[in-house]
Amino acid sequence: MNDLFADTLEGGCNCGAVRYTLSPGFRIGPYACHCTLCQTRTGSAFAEHTMVSRAALAVTGAQKCGKTANPSGAEVTLWGCNECGARVWGENASRPGFATLRCGTLDLSAEVVPVGHIWVSSKQPWIALPEGAKAMDEQPRTPEEWMRELGTAA
């Protein structure tokens, strides 16, 4: 796991109106989600996220939210910038106390390498996963499974 995920991290939206600081604490390693919802939401082949303690995430700036159901059926609240519309983070109703941060919003996003890939059952066929990469047909269902499959970075 990259030491990047042991440090205080900062990031924000495209226009800079929303900024955040992520303090050290519980973190699930960054992962690529290949579900069709992430493909539609991003207009790309996958989205890169990391799960963090909600208490460690301090967000400033005017945000708007939307709600949707993810492929597992859980309700997700998505937060993004009022100005540029970039999605920055979300909360999954089935995982209270945790937030899912969009890795591309990190100031050091180029240093983030996914530790695993989820929903590979719906990944685009032209995407080739790195040899030996952790891959799941769907997603972990319990906190214990998330930790076992994608590890933690503290």
Backbone bond lengths (Angstrom), bond angles and torsions (degrees), N, CA, C in turn:
res aa  C-N    CA-C-N  psi(-1)  N-CA   C-N-CA  omega(-1)  CA-C   N-CA-C  phi
1 M - - - 1.458 - - 1.519 108.11 -
2 N 1.279 116.38 137.23 1.442 123.20 179.17 1.527 110.48 -64.09
3 D 1.350 117.58 135.14 1.461 121.59 177.98 1.517 111.83 -60.47
4 L 1.322 116.92 -18.38 1.455 122.09 177.43 1.525 110.87 -50.07
5 F 1.320 117.03 -35.47 1.448 119.74 -174.70 1.525 113.77 -84.27
6 A 1.331 118.42 5.21 1.455 121.64 173.68 1.525 110.83 -98.04
7 D 1.323 117.15 -13.97 1.463 122.52 -174.40 1.523 112.67 -93.99
8 T 1.340 115.14 169.50 1.460 120.86 167.60 1.518 106.54 -69.45
9 L 1.325 116.02 132.56 1.464 121.32 -178.31 1.516 109.78 -119.33
10 E 1.319 115.91 151.91 1.459 121.46 175.85 1.514 109.54 -130.26
11 G 1.317 115.11 157.26 1.450 120.09 178.09 1.508 110.64 -172.03
12 G 1.318 115.67 -171.18 1.455 119.83 -179.53 1.516 111.58 176.45
13 C 1.308 114.22 -174.79 1.463 122.20 -177.21 1.530 110.90 -80.69
14 N 1.318 116.32 -177.86 1.468 122.24 -179.02 1.525 113.26 -61.31
15 C 1.326 116.56 -42.88 1.465 119.48 -173.71 1.523 113.58 -92.94
16 G 1.327 117.66 -9.36 1.463 121.13 178.59 1.516 114.97 88.90
17 A 1.329 118.42 -0.48 1.466 120.80 -179.73 1.527 112.22 -70.24
18 V 1.330 117.13 -28.36 1.468 122.23 175.01 1.516 107.65 -111.36
19 R 1.325 116.23 126.89 1.463 122.58 177.80 1.521 107.86 -129.54
20 Y 1.320 115.94 155.63 1.455 119.97 176.26 1.514 110.73 -144.63
21 T 1.329 113.80 157.90 1.455 123.39 171.25 1.516 106.50 -124.70
22 L 1.317 116.10 131.50 1.457 122.51 176.45 1.515 107.19 -110.94
23 S 1.335 115.61 110.21 1.457 121.44 179.48 1.522 110.15 -77.56
24 P 1.340 117.14 155.60 1.467 119.16 176.37 1.532 110.61 -56.36
25 G 1.295 115.53 147.64 1.456 121.81 -179.00 1.511 109.05 160.58
26 F 1.314 116.13 -162.86 1.454 120.70 -178.05 1.521 110.86 -61.16
27 R 1.323 115.86 130.77 1.468 122.34 175.82 1.519 109.27 -147.26
28 I 1.312 116.32 137.61 1.465 121.94 169.40 1.522 105.63 -90.61
29 G 1.310 116.94 139.41 1.455 120.45 -179.49 1.516 112.17 -53.48
30 P 1.326 117.82 151.55 1.461 120.84 179.97 1.529 110.87 -61.85
31 Y 1.317 115.22 141.27 1.466 119.95 -178.65 1.521 109.98 -139.03
32 A 1.334 114.45 153.40 1.465 121.20 176.30 1.522 107.64 -98.26
33 C 1.318 116.23 127.48 1.461 121.79 177.51 1.529 108.33 -104.74
34 H 1.337 114.95 121.88 1.462 121.84 -176.97 1.527 112.14 -103.29
35 C 1.346 118.33 17.43 1.469 119.71 -178.71 1.532 109.96 -67.87
36 T 1.305 115.93 157.54 1.468 120.00 -178.16 1.526 111.32 -66.86
37 L 1.335 118.48 -28.41 1.464 120.50 176.56 1.528 110.10 -64.76
38 C 1.331 117.96 -46.24 1.468 120.28 177.71 1.525 111.00 -64.37
39 Q 1.328 117.00 -36.84 1.461 119.36 177.21 1.531 110.63 -62.00
40 T 1.337 116.31 -44.22 1.458 120.27 -179.48 1.524 111.12 -68.31
41 R 1.328 116.27 -44.30 1.459 121.72 -177.41 1.515 112.37 -63.35
42 T 1.339 117.13 -36.60 1.463 120.14 -176.64 1.517 113.47 -96.43
43 G 1.342 116.56 -17.25 1.454 119.12 -174.04 1.517 111.23 69.57
44 S 1.331 116.64 25.16 1.453 121.99 -177.48 1.524 109.51 -137.92
45 A 1.321 117.24 -173.67 1.456 121.51 -175.31 1.525 113.13 -81.20
46 F 1.330 117.95 -21.31 1.464 121.58 179.19 1.519 108.90 -165.02
47 A 1.333 115.14 169.67 1.459 121.44 174.34 1.525 107.30 -122.46
48 E 1.321 115.92 147.70 1.462 120.77 179.64 1.523 108.67 -110.49
49 H 1.340 115.05 123.86 1.463 121.42 -175.93 1.516 110.50 -128.98
50 T 1.321 115.27 166.32 1.456 122.70 165.02 1.520 106.89 -140.86
51 M 1.330 116.35 141.34 1.458 120.68 179.00 1.523 107.85 -96.90
52 V 1.335 115.54 131.99 1.461 121.72 -175.10 1.519 110.23 -133.77
53 S 1.314 115.56 165.21 1.457 120.11 172.41 1.523 108.54 -67.82
54 R 1.321 117.15 128.00 1.475 120.35 -179.87 1.519 110.49 -60.58
55 A 1.335 117.23 -34.82 1.466 121.06 -179.08 1.531 112.18 -65.46
56 A 1.333 118.38 -22.30 1.463 122.37 -179.10 1.526 112.85 -87.57
57 L 1.333 117.53 -6.06 1.465 122.11 -176.10 1.525 110.31 -104.19
58 A 1.335 116.42 112.40 1.464 122.07 177.71 1.524 108.39 -108.04
59 V 1.338 116.52 117.57 1.463 121.87 -174.79 1.528 109.08 -115.59
60 T 1.333 116.26 135.59 1.463 121.23 175.51 1.521 109.27 -123.24
61 G 1.317 115.90 155.31 1.456 121.68 178.56 1.513 111.77 105.22
62 A 1.330 115.55 156.01 1.469 121.72 -178.00 1.525 110.20 -69.85
63 Q 1.331 114.91 126.34 1.468 121.10 -178.09 1.517 110.16 -125.68
64 K 1.312 114.89 154.71 1.458 120.92 170.83 1.517 107.26 -120.79
65 C 1.325 115.57 157.39 1.459 117.92 -179.33 1.516 110.33 -128.59
66 G 1.302 113.96 158.79 1.450 122.28 174.43 1.514 107.87 -139.63
67 K 1.312 116.28 158.90 1.470 120.65 179.67 1.515 109.19 -122.66
68 T 1.329 114.33 146.05 1.449 121.63 177.87 1.516 108.21 -154.47
69 A 1.298 117.23 172.05 1.463 121.67 173.01 1.517 107.39 -108.10
70 N 1.338 116.35 134.50 1.462 118.08 177.82 1.526 109.79 -86.40
71 P 1.322 118.57 174.63 1.466 120.04 -175.21 1.531 114.78 -58.30
72 S 1.337 117.95 -23.84 1.466 119.76 177.94 1.522 111.17 -78.84
73 G 1.346 117.59 -9.59 1.456 122.55 -179.26 1.511 114.00 98.52
74 A 1.319 118.79 -8.69 1.465 122.27 -179.10 1.529 110.53 -73.11
75 E 1.337 116.19 144.39 1.463 120.49 175.38 1.520 109.66 -76.41
76 V 1.324 115.40 133.57 1.455 121.86 -179.43 1.524 108.41 -122.10
77 T 1.332 115.64 133.91 1.457 122.04 173.15 1.519 107.13 -104.71
78 L 1.326 116.36 124.17 1.461 122.60 -176.79 1.526 109.11 -108.72
79 W 1.328 115.61 133.39 1.469 121.23 -178.96 1.518 109.64 -115.51
80 G 1.347 115.31 137.36 1.454 120.57 179.43 1.512 111.53 -151.06
81 C 1.287 115.65 176.52 1.461 123.16 -176.29 1.533 111.84 -72.33
82 N 1.326 115.92 134.70 1.466 121.42 174.85 1.522 112.07 -65.49
83 E 1.332 117.39 -29.98 1.461 121.53 -174.59 1.533 112.92 -84.82
84 C 1.337 116.74 -58.64 1.470 119.38 -174.12 1.527 113.23 -97.96
85 G 1.330 117.90 -12.31 1.455 121.99 176.81 1.513 115.38 81.32
86 A 1.328 118.27 1.55 1.467 120.48 -179.46 1.529 110.07 -64.32
87 R 1.336 115.85 131.44 1.467 120.37 175.16 1.515 107.98 -77.97
88 V 1.331 116.41 131.95 1.453 121.40 -175.54 1.524 112.02 -111.98
89 W 1.327 117.11 -44.42 1.463 119.59 -176.02 1.523 110.25 -155.27
90 G 1.323 115.81 170.08 1.456 120.35 -179.80 1.517 111.44 -151.40
91 E 1.332 114.76 168.13 1.459 122.50 175.71 1.518 108.44 -130.70
92 N 1.320 115.92 134.39 1.455 123.13 179.63 1.521 107.32 -104.00
93 A 1.336 117.19 124.65 1.466 121.57 -176.03 1.523 112.56 -59.79
94 S 1.328 117.62 -23.33 1.467 120.01 -179.57 1.531 112.47 -84.16
95 R 1.341 117.07 -4.98 1.466 121.14 179.55 1.524 110.51 -130.33
96 P 1.343 117.95 67.53 1.465 119.82 -178.82 1.532 111.24 -61.64
97 G 1.324 114.55 143.00 1.461 120.23 179.39 1.519 114.05 90.08
98 F 1.344 116.34 -2.47 1.459 120.36 -179.83 1.521 109.77 -122.75
99 A 1.317 115.21 152.38 1.458 121.92 175.03 1.520 107.71 -124.51
100 T 1.320 115.97 151.81 1.456 121.94 175.23 1.523 107.24 -110.00
101 L 1.305 115.53 115.99 1.459 122.22 -175.97 1.517 109.70 -98.99
102 R 1.316 117.27 133.62 1.461 122.31 176.69 1.525 108.26 -75.29
103 C 1.335 118.04 114.18 1.467 122.94 -173.64 1.523 113.67 -61.65
104 G 1.324 117.87 -29.41 1.460 120.24 179.02 1.516 113.67 -66.43
105 T 1.336 117.61 -11.63 1.465 120.84 178.65 1.525 111.91 -89.15
106 L 1.326 117.97 -8.06 1.469 121.11 177.44 1.521 110.14 -67.51
107 D 1.324 117.10 141.29 1.460 120.24 176.42 1.531 110.86 -59.44
108 L 1.325 117.16 -31.87 1.464 122.32 -179.41 1.531 110.67 -105.77
109 S 1.317 117.15 39.31 1.473 120.96 -173.82 1.531 113.36 -60.00
110 A 1.306 118.18 -29.25 1.466 120.66 -179.17 1.527 112.08 -66.79
111 E 1.324 117.75 -16.99 1.460 121.72 -179.70 1.529 112.84 -89.94
112 V 1.328 117.32 -4.56 1.463 121.56 -176.16 1.526 110.09 -87.45
113 V 1.326 115.58 125.80 1.464 121.85 176.91 1.524 107.14 -121.62
114 P 1.331 118.78 124.71 1.470 120.19 -179.35 1.522 112.18 -60.15
115 V 1.340 115.21 139.40 1.466 120.03 174.73 1.521 110.61 -88.01
116 G 1.329 117.36 -11.77 1.452 120.84 179.97 1.511 111.98 -166.37
117 H 1.327 114.61 172.64 1.461 122.70 -178.45 1.527 107.98 -131.89
118 I 1.344 115.95 130.06 1.461 119.88 178.28 1.522 109.91 -115.72
119 W 1.325 115.34 160.98 1.469 123.19 -177.44 1.533 111.20 56.44
120 V 1.338 115.95 39.36 1.467 118.65 178.23 1.529 111.38 -68.72
121 S 1.335 117.27 -13.52 1.470 120.29 175.64 1.530 111.24 -63.55
122 S 1.339 117.11 -19.57 1.465 119.66 179.05 1.529 112.15 -120.38
123 K 1.341 117.50 16.34 1.465 118.88 178.68 1.528 109.98 -68.24
124 Q 1.299 115.58 154.27 1.457 120.79 176.86 1.532 108.93 -64.40
125 P 1.332 118.11 137.42 1.465 120.44 -174.63 1.527 114.20 -64.01
126 W 1.304 118.48 -21.36 1.456 120.66 -179.20 1.531 112.87 -84.64
127 I 1.342 117.10 -6.13 1.464 121.06 177.24 1.529 108.23 -81.75
128 A 1.309 117.30 123.18 1.464 122.62 176.04 1.524 108.22 -105.83
129 L 1.314 116.65 119.56 1.457 120.69 178.79 1.524 109.42 -76.45
130 P 1.329 116.59 148.27 1.467 118.70 177.20 1.523 111.05 -59.68
131 E 1.305 116.41 145.03 1.461 120.96 179.31 1.524 109.35 -57.73
132 G 1.313 116.24 132.17 1.460 122.02 179.25 1.515 115.04 81.45
133 A 1.336 117.70 1.13 1.465 120.49 -178.93 1.526 110.72 -64.74
134 K 1.325 116.29 142.14 1.459 120.29 173.26 1.521 107.34 -67.72
135 A 1.324 116.65 131.39 1.459 120.91 -178.29 1.519 109.23 -142.42
136 M 1.334 115.87 137.36 1.458 121.98 178.12 1.525 108.85 -126.07
137 D 1.329 116.53 137.94 1.463 120.14 177.49 1.520 111.62 -60.40
138 E 1.325 117.27 -36.39 1.469 121.95 177.12 1.518 107.88 -122.77
139 Q 1.335 117.19 -130.31 1.464 120.32 -179.00 1.516 109.02 -135.10
140 P 1.335 116.98 159.32 1.456 118.97 173.36 1.539 109.59 -59.37
141 R 1.320 117.01 145.79 1.468 120.97 -177.02 1.521 113.87 -103.92
142 T 1.321 117.19 -26.79 1.460 120.17 -177.50 1.526 109.08 -120.15
143 P 1.336 117.54 159.80 1.470 118.86 175.75 1.524 112.26 -56.33
144 E 1.338 116.52 -37.93 1.462 120.09 179.22 1.531 111.21 -63.70
145 E 1.326 116.45 -39.54 1.463 120.13 179.21 1.525 111.09 -68.72
146 W 1.342 117.39 -39.50 1.472 120.04 176.03 1.521 109.75 -57.32
147 M 1.339 116.55 -46.49 1.464 120.29 -177.57 1.526 111.42 -67.49
148 R 1.320 117.33 -40.84 1.457 120.90 -179.41 1.538 110.51 -65.85
149 E 1.331 116.82 -44.26 1.462 120.44 -174.50 1.518 114.58 -80.20
150 L 1.330 117.69 -37.47 1.464 120.01 -173.87 1.516 113.77 -116.07
151 G 1.331 117.12 -1.68 1.464 120.47 175.77 1.501 113.61 66.03
152 T 1.283 116.16 177.28 1.451 121.61 179.58 1.506 109.32 -125.92
153 A 1.293 114.07 155.92 1.467 121.44 171.19 1.512 105.63 -129.61
154 A 1.272 117.27 125.98 1.469 120.27 -178.43 1.502 110.26 -120.99
